Amino acid sequence: MSEQIYEMVTERITAELEAGRVPWRQNWRASGAPRNLSDRPYRGINVLMLLVAGYSDPRWGTLRQINAAGGRIRRGERSTPVIYWRRLDVEDAAAAGGHRTIPLLRYYRVFNVAQAEGLELPAIAPRPVVEPITAAESIVAAMPNPPAISWNGGSQACYSRATDSIHMPSRDDFETPAGVYETLFHELGHSTGHESRLARHDDARGLHAYGREELVAELTSAFLCAEAGIDVAELVRNQAAYVAGWLDAIRADRRALVVAAGAAQRAADYILDRKAATETGDVADVAA
């Protein structure tokens, strides 16, 4: 079952990338992150899966939830899969206490509220008006245990694990203020892998390991830009080369995208100093 789910996720996202669309480079902050009818945001890979569906309303529910809310799905509408981890407790004489927990990847299907009729839902509350660059600067300033950041990186931005430092070009070298923070958030995403933070290590080596870590950083940047209200839909940074690298990593390992999205969610939570959710249904909190 898990392998089928990995394949399902991989096919959906690679189809978008092969068509030249990067699903996380959308201004989805405008209506808010995808969330269920109880107003709980989806996280990790589920954000991408629901963005790909292409609905402007961020609210989703299972058939049962929508029916319970007084609505019904219109004939011919198709559901969207959402994945979650089910924790299975099994006996193991070698484990502490004689038991151990096995995470099993599963999925269920949801519908966007735009696919239903008869629902009487409150209007979506307007998002707080915050100047995006001010919000982005606040995110950077509030990061716990941050790496050193210097604005002397020449023509390229980079993170050095050896010195635990980020080197950025001059702010004046960026075409837009949004581009400054989209890039800085990417490097901050890399920095969360340091031993003093999330100690993220990849047992793989070579190009595909590099590609997966780049996915982690890219998705971390997307999550943080959405948090700050920065529209990255028009920001393209060597997109063709990056897409090729992402596709190489995803095709080499069907688990790569799910693992990277989970790691990116944890990275964003760390940078935001936000305690990660621990619910079983949240893919971002289980180490894949």
N, C-alpha and C positions, 0 to 999 in steps of 0.2 A: 504493500500500500504506500509506504513512504516514498519508494522510488517512483511510483506513478505520480505522486504529488509533486515531487521535485521536477519531473518531466513536464507536468502541466504548467507549473510556474515558469520554467525555463522557456517553453514554447511561446507563452504569452508575451513575455518581456523581450525575447530575442526577435520576435516578429515586429515589434515596435522599433527596435534598434535597427533592424535590417531595412526598415522602411524610412529610416532617417529621422525617426521621432524618438526623443529621449523623454520617457514618461515622467521622470522626476523633475524635469526642467519645465515646469508649468507654474503659473501663478495661482496655485491652489490655496495660498494663504487668503485670497480674496473672499472665499466662502467658508474657509476653515478646513482643517484636516478632515478626511472621511471619518464618520462616527456613527455609532448605532443609535437606535431610537431612545436609548437611555442617556444619550449625550456623552457616551464614553468614546474617546477617540480610538481608532484603530492605529496600530503601530507596526514598525518594521516592514516586512515584505507586503503586508496587507494594504498599506498605504499605496504602494505601487500598483497592486492588483486592482484596486478600486479606482485609482486615477485613470488607468488604462481603459476602463469601461466608458469614460467620457461623459459623465453626468455632471451638471453644474450644481445640483443640490448635494450636499455632503452627507446626507442622512441615509442610512441603510438598515434593513431589518430582515430577519428570516420570514418565511411565509407565515409561520405561526404568529410571530410578533406583529406583522402587519395586519393579519386578520384580527388579532386581539385588540388592535388599535382602531378597529372599525373599517379597515380598508380591504381591498381585494386586488390581486394582481390581474392586470388586463390580459386577455387571451393572447398568446403568442409571445409574451415577454420572456426573455431568457435570464436566468440567474447568473450571478458571479460568484466564483468560489473564494472562500476566505479560509486560511489555514490556521491551525492551532496545534498545540502540543498537549497530548493526554499523558499524564504520568501514571505508569503502571507499577504497582508495588509487587515485587516477586521475591520468593524465598531464595536466599543465597547464604549457605553456611559459612562461606569465606568472608562475607561482609559483616560490618559492625552491626550487632543486633540481629543478625541472621536474615536481614532483608536489604534489598537495594531497589532503587527507583529507576525504571527504564522510560525515557521519553519517547513517545510514539507520535509521529506526525500524522495528523488527520485534517479533514476539511469539512466545512459545511457550506451551504449556499445561501446567499443573501440577494435581496432586490433593492434597488434604489427607490426612494419614495416617489420619484417621477414615473416609475413603472406601475404605480398603483392608483386606484381611484377610490373615492369615499373616505380618504383620510382627512381628518381635521386636525392638523398640526399647527402649533404656533409659528408665526413668522420667524425666520432665522434672525437672531439678534445681530445688529450691526457690530462689526469688529471694532474694538477700541481704536480711536484715531491716535496713532503713535508715529512719529517721524521715523521711517525705517532705519536710517543711518544712525540716529540716536539710539534706537533699540538695539542695533547690531553692536554699537560701541559698548552698550551696557552689558551685553552677553559676554563680550571679550573681557571686560573689566571684572566681571563677577565670577569668571571661571576659577574654581579652586585649584590650587597647586599648579599654576600655569607654567608653560615653558617660557624661556626668555624670547622676546620678540624684538628683532632689529629690522630697520627699514634700509638695509644696505646690501640687499641681495643681488644687485646688478639687474640683469634683464629677466631673471627667473626667480620664482618663489620656491622655497624648499624647506623641509624639516630635517634636522640632523639628530638622529637618535643618540649618536656618540656624545654630543654636547647638550642634548635636550634643548635645542633652540630652533626658532623659526627665523628665516631670513627672507625678507620681502623687498621687492623693488620699492623705489620711492612712490609715495601715493600719487604724485604728479604723473607717473608713468602709466597709470590706468586710465582707460577711456572714460569710465564712469565711476562714481563713488560706490555703486552697487558692486562693480567688479572687484573693488578692493576687498570687500567683506566676503564675497563669494569665494575668492581665492584664499583669504586668511582663514575662513572656516574650514576649507579643504585641508590646509596645513594643520590646523588645530585638531582636525579629525585624525590625521596621522599621529599627532603627538599623544593622543590618548592611549596608543599602544605601548607607550613607555612603561618600564617595570614599576615606576613610582605611581602609575595611574591604573590602567586596566590590564597591564601586562599581557597585551595581545600578541600572541606568537602564531605563526603559520608554519606547520610542519613541512609543508610543501616547499619547493625551491624553484627558482628560475622564473620564466616569463609569466606563467600562470599564477604563481604566488604573488608576483608583483601586480598583476592585473586585478586579483581579488582585493589586495590592499588598496589599490586605487579606487575600486568600487566602494570600499568602506569609506574612504575619505570623501569621495564624490557624493555619496548618499548622506553622509554626515553634514556636508555643506548644504545640501538641499533641505534637510530637516531644519537646520538652523536658519537658513534664509527664510523659510516659511514662517518660522517663529518670529523673526524680526519684521516680516512683511516685505521682504525684498523680492521683487519680481525677477526671476532668473530666466524667464522664458526666452528673452532675446539675447541673453549672454551666451556666446559661443566661444569656447577657448580650445582651438585646435580640435574641433569636435570630431572630424573624420578619424583622426589618429586615436583619439580617446575611445570612440565607439568601437574601433577595430580591436583595441586592447581589451575592452570589456567583453566583447563577443568571444575573443579567444579564451578568456578566463572562464566564461559561462559555459562555453561548449566543451571545454576540457573537463569540467566537473559540474554535474547537474546540481550539486548541492551549493555551488559557489554563490549564487544570487541570494538564496535564503539565508545562508550563513553571513554574507556580507551585509545584508539589510538588518539582520539582528545585531551584528556588531556595530553598525552605524547608529542604530537606535540607542544602544548602550553608550556609545561615544557621545551622542548628542545629549543624553540624560546626564552624563558626567559633566560636560561643559556647562550645561544649564544648572548644575548642582541640584538636579531633580532626582529624587529617589525613583528607581525603576519600578514599574508595576510588577507584581508577582503572581498575577492571576494565571491559572493554567492555560487559559485561552490566548495568552499573549506570547506570540512567537519570539518577540524580541528579548525575552528574559530567560530563555533556555539555551544553553550552549549546544549548538547543533553539532 
